Amino acid sequence: MNILTSAYGLDLSGVPTFTLTMYKELARRGHDVTVYSPLGGRLENKMKVVKMAKEATKPDVIIAQNNVCANDLHIAFPGIPFIFYSHGVWVDMEQPPTDFSAGKYLAINETVLKNMQYKGVNPKKIIIVRDFVDTKQFKPIKPINKKLENVLFLSNYKKWNNFKAVSAACEKLGVNLKCVGSPYGRSENMENEINEADLVISWGRGIIEAMACGRAAVSFDKLMGDGYIDGDNYFTARRDNFHGYLSQRDFNSADELAEEISKYTAESGLKNRELVLRYHDAQKGVDQILNVINQL
């Protein structure tokens, strides 16, 4: 098929890296994929990208991300089977379009699904397709240490009290800390950065990438999160993509965060890899998306 999708920007953050993952898996299966991205960014050289909607070839189906892009694509290609994919509830551009109704809606988790229902989307049109990663790219390259030695903090938020809490907690525990992200320097080889760590502290997609690499993970940023991810809290934490909004856990001190980090076991990394293979694998996610397209 000729598939047209979108992402407002294509920097090294959550939705753009998800878009690249989806793009590569669809292309691997022989589909011709184009990304409409008005802003563009560092990832655009890895995909076929257009900056204006009408520059794209007429598609067989549209998988729109971001409601500004969705409106542009709906105007440019009326009558084309249309899917809107939402990745969050707190950003205005992640809300479902109000000027038209899509044929199907994809929600990245339960919180997004409920938000769509609240905004008036027919529940029968909504399907959860969880955030997914390429598990052949994000995989364990080497085993993690039995005793915690190296911590990686992945964050695109400004260097503020979250960094102070992480750095102080790691200092208290006597472990090495490396920071990657917008305030510290981005990386285009995140899987390599993750594989140098035993435990990753992050939020959202960063948690899934860490788990895929067989690393222990702590959901934390902006002084909140789900804490140490294990089999007991994974299913709760994934309901809002490991952002901690539902857990309502505030980490107001380095001591509290150090306590979470101290839950580290190497076995957690193995379990995390199994969870990602089962619930967040790109091949399975794209299977779901293609099933939705077939329904349309």
SVG drawing of the C-alpha trace seen along z (x, -y; Angstrom):
<svg xmlns="http://www.w3.org/2000/svg" viewBox="-20 -24 51 37">
<polyline fill="none" stroke="black" stroke-width="0.4" points="0.0,0.0 0.9,-3.7 0.7,-4.8 0.9,-8.4 1.6,-9.2 2.7,-12.3 4.7,-13.8 4.8,-17.6 8.5,-17.4 11.2,-14.8 13.7,-15.5 15.1,-12.8 12.1,-12.5 9.3,-10.1 6.7,-10.5 9.4,-11.1 11.4,-8.0 8.1,-6.0 7.3,-7.3 10.7,-6.1 10.2,-2.7 6.7,-2.3 8.0,-3.6 10.9,-1.1 8.7,1.8 6.0,0.9 8.7,0.3 10.3,3.7 7.1,5.3 7.0,3.7 4.7,0.7 5.5,-2.7 5.5,-5.1 5.6,-8.9 5.8,-11.1 4.3,-14.6 6.3,-16.7 5.9,-20.5 8.8,-21.1 11.1,-18.3 14.2,-17.6 17.3,-15.3 15.4,-12.1 14.0,-13.3 17.0,-12.0 16.1,-8.5 12.6,-8.6 10.8,-9.8 9.5,-13.2 7.4,-16.0 7.0,-19.4 3.7,-20.2 0.7,-17.8 0.0,-18.2 3.5,-17.2 2.7,-13.7 1.5,-11.1 -2.2,-10.3 -2.2,-7.6 -4.3,-4.4 -4.6,-5.2 -3.6,-7.9 -2.3,-7.2 -2.2,-10.8 -0.3,-11.7 -0.8,-15.2 -4.2,-16.9 -2.7,-19.9 -1.2,-17.4 -4.4,-15.4 -6.4,-18.4 -3.9,-19.3 -4.0,-15.7 -7.8,-15.5 -8.1,-18.7 -5.4,-17.6 -6.8,-14.1 -10.6,-14.0 -12.2,-10.6 -9.1,-8.6 -9.5,-6.0 -8.3,-7.8 -6.8,-6.7 -5.8,-9.1 -3.2,-7.9 -2.9,-9.7 0.2,-9.4 -0.9,-11.5 -3.5,-13.5 -1.6,-16.6 -0.6,-18.1 -3.2,-20.0 -2.0,-18.6 -2.5,-15.0 -6.2,-15.6 -8.6,-14.0 -9.5,-16.3 -12.7,-18.3 -13.4,-19.3 -14.0,-15.7 -14.3,-12.2 -11.7,-9.6 -12.6,-6.1 -10.5,-4.6 -8.6,-5.9 -5.5,-4.4 -4.7,-5.0 -1.2,-4.3 -2.6,-3.4 -5.7,-3.2 -5.4,-6.8 -5.4,-8.1 -8.4,-5.8 -10.4,-7.3 -9.4,-10.8 -10.7,-10.1 -14.0,-8.8 -14.3,-11.9 -13.7,-14.1 -16.6,-12.4 -15.0,-9.7 -17.1,-6.6 -15.6,-3.9 -16.2,-1.3 -13.8,-3.2 -10.9,-3.2 -8.2,-0.5 -5.2,-0.4 -1.9,0.1 0.8,-0.3 4.1,-2.2 6.5,0.2 10.2,0.5 12.4,2.4 13.4,5.3 16.2,6.3 17.7,2.9 17.0,2.4 18.3,5.7 20.8,6.8 24.3,6.6 26.0,7.6 24.7,8.7 24.1,6.2 26.1,6.4 24.8,8.4 25.6,5.4 24.4,2.0 27.4,-0.1 26.2,-2.3 23.0,-4.4 21.8,-6.3 19.4,-9.2 17.5,-9.8 15.6,-13.1 14.7,-15.8 13.5,-18.2 15.5,-21.1 18.3,-20.5 16.5,-21.3 15.5,-19.6 15.0,-16.2 18.7,-16.2 19.6,-17.2 17.6,-14.4 19.1,-11.8 22.7,-12.9 22.3,-13.1 20.7,-9.7 23.5,-8.1 26.1,-9.9 24.5,-8.5 24.5,-5.0 28.1,-5.3 27.2,-4.5 28.3,-6.0 25.8,-8.4 25.6,-9.4 22.9,-11.8 21.7,-11.8 19.0,-14.0 18.2,-17.6 19.9,-19.4 22.9,-17.0 23.5,-16.1 21.3,-13.9 22.3,-10.5 21.4,-8.9 22.6,-5.5 20.4,-5.2 20.6,-1.5 24.4,-1.7 24.0,-4.2 21.5,-2.0 23.6,1.1 26.4,-0.6 24.1,-1.0 22.7,1.5 19.7,-0.7 18.0,-3.5 16.0,-6.3 13.6,-7.9 10.0,-8.5 7.7,-7.2 9.4,-5.7 12.8,-5.7 11.5,-3.1 10.4,-0.8 13.8,-1.2 15.6,-0.4 13.4,2.7 14.0,3.9 17.7,3.8 17.3,6.0 18.0,3.2 16.4,2.4 14.3,-0.8 13.0,-3.5 10.2,-5.7 11.0,-9.2 11.3,-12.7 10.0,-16.2 10.0,-14.8 7.4,-12.1 7.0,-8.7 6.1,-5.1 9.3,-4.2 11.2,-0.9 9.5,1.1 8.9,4.8 6.3,7.4 4.0,6.1 3.7,2.5 4.3,2.8 0.7,3.2 -0.3,0.1 2.6,-2.0 1.9,-1.2 -1.6,-2.7 -0.1,-6.1 3.1,-5.0 5.3,-5.1 4.8,-8.8 3.6,-8.3 0.4,-10.4 -1.8,-7.5 0.6,-6.2 0.8,-9.7 4.2,-9.0 6.1,-12.2 9.9,-11.8 10.7,-15.0 14.1,-14.0 17.2,-12.1 16.7,-9.7 13.3,-8.6 14.8,-8.1 17.8,-6.3 15.4,-3.9 13.8,-3.1 17.1,-2.6 18.2,-0.3 15.5,2.2 17.8,3.1 18.3,6.7 19.8,8.1 16.8,10.4 14.6,7.4 16.4,6.8 15.5,10.3 11.9,9.9 11.7,6.4 13.0,7.8 10.3,10.5 7.6,7.9 8.7,5.8 8.8,8.8 5.3,9.6 3.6,6.2 5.8,3.6 7.5,5.3 7.3,3.4 6.4,6.3 3.4,7.1 2.4,3.4 2.5,3.0 0.5,6.2 -2.2,4.5 -2.1,1.4 -2.4,3.3 -5.4,5.2 -7.0,1.8 -6.3,0.7 -7.8,3.9 -11.0,3.2 -11.2,-0.2"/>
</svg>
